[in-house]
Amino acid sequence: MKKFALIGFPISHSKSPQLFEKAYHSTSMSYDLMEEDSVEKSIAELKEKGYSGANVTAPFKEEIMRFVTDPDPVSKAIGASNLILFDGDRIYGYNTDYLAVRRMVKELGSVDKALVIGCGGAGKAAALACRDEGLETIIANRTEDKAEAFASEIGIKAMGLDDAQNLLTILTLGNHAAKKNILVIYAIPEEDGIISKDILSHATVIEANYKDPCLNPESGLKWLKYQAVESFRIFTGITPDEEGMQI
C-alpha cells in the first residue's frame, strides 16, 4: 500500500485527511497527518516510514525547497512547493496551490485586478496564478523588501501592508467603492484585521484560511479542495470523483 501524508506545524485542525480519505476509498493508498515542528524531522520521518510523498503546508512550503531536487516550473519560479514525491534519492516538488487559484480565478471570470496579501508560499503561488490568468496583480507583505524582490522576478507590482491597508480603505469608501472586478487574496495564515468586512461589498475575497476568524471560509475550503484534487491526480495518476470529496 502506498502511503501519503500532510506535513506542517500545527496541522491537527486540517481537513485534508477528510478529503483524501473520500478520494482514496477505492484505491490501495492511505493518507495521514504527520505533525513535526521542523521540516527536517518531517522529511526524516517520511523516509523512515516509507511514504511515497506528502502535501506540505505552513510553515514549510518555502523551507521544503532545500530538500527538493527536481522542482516543477512553478515551484522553481516561486521558491515554494506544497507537494513532494519521493523517487529513490530524488524528491520532486509541485505546487497545487497555484493550480487551485488559477481554477478559482477562471471560475470568477469577471475580475481583472488582484491584490494578494502575504508573500509566503501560498501568497507567491496565488500571485503567479493571478498573473498567468492575465490579472493586473499587486503583492503586499509585512516585509516589503521580500514582496518587491518576488514581484520583480515575476513582473508584477509590490507594496507594504500599510499601503495595502490604505488601498483597501479607499476601496470601501462610499463614492469611491470599487466594482466587483477587484480580487483580494488573503494568504496570511491568520486573520489580523488587515481586511475589514466592508471589503466584501466592494471586492471578491479569496482566503487561504478556512478557520475562524476569517471573512470568507467557503473560499478557503474551495482552495483546499481544488489543490487536493490536483494533489490526488499527481499522487495517483487518477482523476478523483470531486462530487465525493465533500468536507
Secondary structure, 3 states (H helix, E strand, C coil): CEEEEEEECCCCCCCHHHHHHHHHHHCCEEEEEEECCCHHHHHHHHHHCCCCEEEECCCCCCHHHHCCCEECHHHHHHCCCCEEEEECCEEEEECHHHHHHHHHHHHHCCCCEEEEECCCHHHHHHHHHHHHCCCEEEEEECCHHHHHHHHHHHCCEEEEHHHHHHHHHHHCCHHHCCCCCEEEEECCCCCCCCCCHHHHHCCEEEECCCCCCCCCHHHHHHHHHHHHHHHHHHHHCCCCCHHHCCC
